[in-house]
């Protein structure tokens, strides 16, 4: 009690503003300490598998994951890498070690499918057989069905339970390409454009839709269609450019778009796991529930929002006649591809 009385007597002679400054500093110090404690208390590592890790996309993707571009700057990871060349995998593992990524807590580099999938929480399936000049579509589908049939079995048998229940496919690269074309056309930063949609397949029938997209301008937010003021361009050149952007990149540098594909994979997973920003949707290939008249059970690219690792198809968007025609055309192609793939499973 004597100490308390002495403190109160002392404070009687201290100006109020000095007391408030001291209290403010104490409060700020406590916030800093709490922040440091939460930062130092690292999360449990997530096991992330990349198949085809020694390929161009895989090679670009694994350092992005190790650096936190996929799951955030505070999420440790253990990288599982699968490919057919043990020598190539060993070299990539050495590079990852040499890069000294703070979030990278371990590496599993293997040519064994079962070992690669053991306990993984996230599987990014990049490996596949690319179509070569002169090949029929059915030949490409046949080869990829055999690859993914084996990998699906390994996923079912060896992956963590949370990795088996939720499967999507990547159309984020096409989504990002659409954003890029619009931002260039409007001379704005790409972050100022949102809510484009890729409907359907990752192919030349995909439909990049701007009817619900908006752009932030100096005059405020406005519909992209109103900002562009060129319906002919939006219905022709814009769609064609997005659809054939991959081929244009190959023609320009004789190599496929590995860097942008890896970046899109990170964007896709980050939004899926951590959630999409409020008021924003992204494009994902997901299992149709019949929304917008698309055949139930078909994997089709829709606009989705994500929260806590779950995706939801955006509902209630108005579909005009032009869009309906494009959406139906890409659905038809996907139905044909699904039937073709199933014919190789027997």
C-alpha positions in Angstrom: 0.0 0.0 0.0 2.8 2.4 0.8 4.3 1.9 -2.7 0.9 2.6 -4.2 0.5 5.8 -2.2 3.9 7.0 -3.2 3.1 6.3 -6.9 -0.1 8.3 -6.6 1.6 11.1 -4.9 4.2 11.2 -7.6 1.6 11.2 -10.4 -0.1 14.2 -8.8 2.9 16.3 -9.8 3.2 14.8 -13.4 1.4 16.7 -16.3 -1.5 14.7 -17.7 -0.1 14.7 -21.2 3.1 13.0 -20.0 1.0 10.3 -18.4 -0.9 9.7 -21.6 2.3 9.5 -23.6 3.7 6.8 -21.2 0.4 4.8 -21.4 0.4 5.1 -25.1 4.0 3.8 -25.4 3.1 0.9 -23.1 0.1 0.0 -25.2 2.1 0.2 -28.4 4.9 -1.9 -26.9 2.4 -4.6 -25.9 0.9 -4.7 -29.4 4.4 -5.1 -30.9 5.2 -8.0 -28.4 1.9 -9.7 -29.3 2.6 -9.4 -33.0 6.2 -10.8 -32.6 4.8 -13.7 -30.6 2.3 -14.6 -33.2 4.9 -14.3 -36.0 7.4 -16.5 -34.1 4.8 -19.1 -33.4 5.0 -20.7 -36.8 2.1 -22.8 -38.2 2.4 -26.6 -38.7 4.1 -27.3 -42.1 1.8 -28.1 -45.0 2.9 -30.9 -47.3 2.6 -29.8 -50.9 3.2 -32.1 -53.9 4.2 -30.9 -57.3 4.1 -33.6 -60.0 6.3 -33.0 -63.1 8.5 -31.0 -60.8 11.5 -31.1 -63.1 9.5 -29.8 -66.1 9.4 -26.1 -67.0 6.2 -25.3 -65.1 7.3 -27.4 -62.1 10.7 -25.8 -62.0 9.1 -22.3 -61.9 6.5 -23.4 -59.4 8.5 -25.0 -56.6 10.5 -21.9 -55.5 7.3 -19.8 -55.6 5.7 -22.3 -53.1 8.9 -22.4 -51.0 8.9 -18.6 -50.8 5.3 -18.3 -49.6 3.6 -17.1 -52.9 1.1 -19.9 -52.7 0.1 -20.3 -49.0 1.3 -17.0 -47.5 4.4 -15.6 -45.9 3.8 -17.3 -42.5 3.0 -20.9 -43.7 5.9 -23.4 -43.6 5.9 -26.1 -46.2 7.4 -29.5 -46.9 7.8 -29.9 -50.7 7.1 -33.2 -52.3 8.5 -33.4 -55.9 7.6 -36.2 -58.3 9.1 -36.7 -61.8 10.6 -39.5 -63.9 14.2 -38.3 -63.6 15.9 -38.8 -60.3 19.0 -36.8 -61.4 16.9 -33.8 -62.4 15.0 -33.9 -59.0 18.3 -34.2 -57.1 19.6 -31.0 -58.8 16.4 -29.1 -58.0 16.5 -30.3 -54.4 20.1 -28.9 -54.2 19.0 -25.6 -55.6 16.2 -25.4 -53.1 18.6 -26.0 -50.2 21.0 -23.4 -51.6 18.2 -20.9 -51.8 17.8 -21.0 -48.0 14.0 -20.4 -48.0 13.0 -19.8 -44.4 9.5 -21.4 -44.9 10.9 -24.6 -46.5 11.0 -27.2 -43.8 11.8 -30.3 -45.9 12.0 -31.8 -49.4 10.9 -35.2 -50.6 12.2 -35.7 -54.1 11.2 -39.0 -55.7 10.3 -41.0 -58.8 8.0 -43.2 -56.7 4.3 -42.3 -57.0 3.3 -43.8 -53.6 6.2 -42.0 -51.8 5.4 -38.7 -53.5 1.7 -38.7 -52.4 2.3 -40.0 -48.9 0.6 -37.6 -46.4 0.4 -34.7 -48.7 -2.2 -32.0 -47.9 -2.1 -30.3 -51.3 -1.3 -31.9 -54.7 -0.6 -29.7 -57.7 -0.7 -32.1 -60.7 1.3 -30.4 -63.4 2.7 -33.5 -65.1 1.0 -34.6 -68.3 1.5 -35.5 -71.9 1.5 -32.5 -74.2 0.0 -32.7 -77.6 2.5 -32.9 -80.4 2.2 -31.8 -84.0 0.1 -34.2 -86.0 -1.3 -36.0 -83.0 -5.0 -36.8 -82.8 -6.9 -35.5 -79.7 -7.9 -39.1 -78.8 -4.2 -40.1 -78.7 -3.4 -37.3 -76.2 -6.4 -38.1 -74.1 -5.4 -41.8 -74.0 -1.9 -41.0 -72.7 -3.1 -38.6 -70.1 -5.9 -40.9 -68.9 -3.3 -43.6 -68.1 -1.1 -41.1 -66.3 -3.8 -39.6 -64.1 -5.5 -42.9 -63.4 -2.3 -44.1 -61.7 -1.9 -40.7 -59.9 -5.6 -40.7 -58.8 -5.1 -44.1 -57.2 -2.0 -42.9 -55.4 -3.9 -39.8 -54.2 -6.7 -42.0 -52.8 -4.4 -44.4 -51.1 -1.7 -42.2 -49.7 -2.6 -38.5 -49.4 -4.0 -36.9 -46.3 -7.8 -36.9 -46.0 -8.1 -33.2 -46.6 -6.4 -33.6 -50.0 -8.9 -36.2 -51.4 -12.2 -34.5 -50.9 -11.8 -31.3 -52.9 -10.5 -31.3 -56.5 -10.5 -28.4 -58.9 -8.7 -27.6 -62.2 -6.8 -24.6 -63.4 -8.4 -21.9 -65.5 -6.7 -19.1 -63.5 -4.1 -18.7 -66.2 -6.8 -17.8 -68.7 -8.5 -15.6 -66.1 -5.2 -13.7 -65.5 -4.7 -13.4 -69.3 -8.1 -11.8 -69.6 -7.3 -9.3 -66.8 -4.0 -8.5 -68.5 -5.6 -7.8 -71.8 -8.2 -5.5 -70.3 -5.7 -3.6 -68.1 -3.6 -2.9 -71.2 -6.5 -1.8 -73.2 -7.7 0.5 -70.5 -4.2 1.6 -69.5 -4.9 0.8 -65.8 -3.1 -1.4 -63.3 -4.2 -5.0 -63.4 -5.4 -4.9 -59.8 -8.0 -2.3 -60.9 -9.8 -4.8 -63.0 -11.9 -7.6 -61.4 -14.6 -10.2 -62.0 -13.9 -11.3 -65.5 -15.1 -14.9 -66.0 -13.7 -17.9 -67.9 -16.5 -20.2 -68.7 -15.9 -23.8 -69.8 -12.8 -25.6 -71.0 -9.1 -24.7 -70.9 -9.0 -24.8 -74.7 -9.8 -22.8 -77.8 -13.6 -23.0 -77.0 -13.2 -21.2 -73.6 -15.3 -18.1 -73.2 -13.7 -15.1 -71.6 -16.7 -13.0 -70.4 -16.5 -9.3 -69.4 -20.2 -8.7 -68.9 -19.9 -8.6 -65.1 -16.4 -7.2 -64.9 -15.6 -3.8 -63.4 -12.7 -1.4 -63.5 -11.6 1.3 -61.0 -11.0 4.6 -62.8 -10.4 8.2 -61.8 -14.2 8.6 -62.0 -14.8 5.6 -59.8 -15.8 2.0 -60.5 -17.5 1.3 -63.8 -18.4 -1.7 -65.9 -15.6 -2.8 -68.1 -17.8 -2.8 -71.2 -18.7 0.8 -70.7 -15.0 1.7 -70.1 -13.8 -0.1 -73.2 -16.5 1.3 -75.4 -15.8 -1.2 -78.2 -18.2 -4.2 -78.3 -16.7 -5.4 -81.5 -13.2 -5.8 -79.9 -14.7 -7.4 -76.8 -16.6 -10.0 -78.9 -13.8 -10.8 -81.3 -10.1 -9.9 -80.8 -10.3 -9.9 -77.0 -11.7 -13.4 -76.9 -9.4 -14.7 -79.6 -6.3 -13.3 -77.9 -7.1 -14.9 -74.5 -7.9 -18.2 -76.1 -4.7 -18.4 -78.1 -2.3 -16.6 -75.8 -0.4 -19.8 -75.1 0.2 -20.4 -78.8 1.3 -16.8 -79.3 3.9 -17.2 -76.5 5.3 -20.4 -78.1 5.5 -18.6 -81.4 7.4 -15.7 -79.8 10.0 -17.6 -77.8 9.6 -21.3 -78.9 8.7 -22.2 -75.3 5.4 -22.7 -73.5 4.2 -20.3 -70.9 5.7 -21.8 -67.8 6.2 -18.8 -65.6 2.7 -17.4 -66.0 1.3 -21.0 -65.5 3.2 -21.4 -62.3 2.1 -18.0 -61.1 -1.5 -18.8 -61.9 -1.3 -22.1 -60.0 -0.1 -20.1 -56.9 -3.0 -17.6 -57.3 -5.5 -20.4 -57.7 -4.3 -22.3 -54.5 -3.9 -19.1 -52.5 -7.4 -17.9 -53.1 -8.8 -21.4 -52.6 -7.0 -21.9 -49.3 -7.0 -18.4 -47.9 -10.1 -17.0 -49.5 -11.1 -14.6 -52.2 -11.3 -10.9 -51.4 -14.7 -9.5 -50.6 -16.7 -8.6 -53.7 -14.3 -10.5 -56.0 -14.6 -13.8 -57.7 -12.1 -15.9 -59.7 -12.4 -18.6 -62.3 -11.9 -22.3 -61.4 -12.7 -25.5 -63.1 -15.1 -27.2 -60.6 -17.7 -30.0 -60.6 -20.9 -28.5 -61.9 -24.0 -28.7 -59.7 -26.2 -27.7 -62.6 -25.7 -24.0 -62.3 -26.3 -21.9 -65.4 -27.7 -25.0 -67.1 -24.3 -26.7 -67.3 -24.5 -30.5 -67.1 -24.3 -31.7 -63.5 -21.1 -33.6 -62.7 -19.1 -32.0 -65.6 -15.8 -30.3 -64.6 -16.4 -26.8 -66.0 -14.9 -23.4 -65.3 -17.2 -21.1 -63.4 -16.9 -17.9 -61.4 -16.4 -18.9 -57.8 -15.7 -17.3 -54.4 -13.7 -19.2 -51.8 -13.6 -19.3 -48.0 -11.8 -21.6 -45.6 -10.7 -24.0 -48.3 -14.2 -24.3 -49.9 -15.4 -22.9 -53.2 -18.9 -21.7 -54.1 -20.2 -21.0 -57.6 -21.4 -17.4 -57.9 -25.1 -17.4 -58.5 -27.6 -15.1 -60.2 -25.5 -13.7 -63.0 -27.5 -12.7 -66.0 -26.5 -14.5 -69.2 -27.2 -12.9 -72.5 -27.8 -14.7 -75.8 -24.2 -14.2 -77.0 -22.8 -15.7 -73.8 -25.3 -18.6 -73.8 -24.1 -19.7 -77.2 -20.4 -19.5 -76.2 -21.0 -21.3 -72.9 -23.0 -24.1 -74.6 -20.2 -24.6 -77.2 -17.5 -25.1 -74.6 -19.8 -27.4 -72.6 -20.3 -29.6 -75.7 -16.6 -30.0 -76.1 -16.1 -30.9 -72.5 -18.9 -33.5 -72.6 -17.2 -35.1 -75.7 -13.8 -35.1 -73.9 -15.3 -36.6 -70.8 -16.9 -39.4 -72.8 -13.6 -40.0 -74.7 -11.6 -40.2 -71.4 -14.1 -42.6 -69.9 -13.7 -44.9 -73.0 -10.0 -45.4 -72.1 -10.7 -46.3 -68.4 -12.0 -49.9 -69.2 
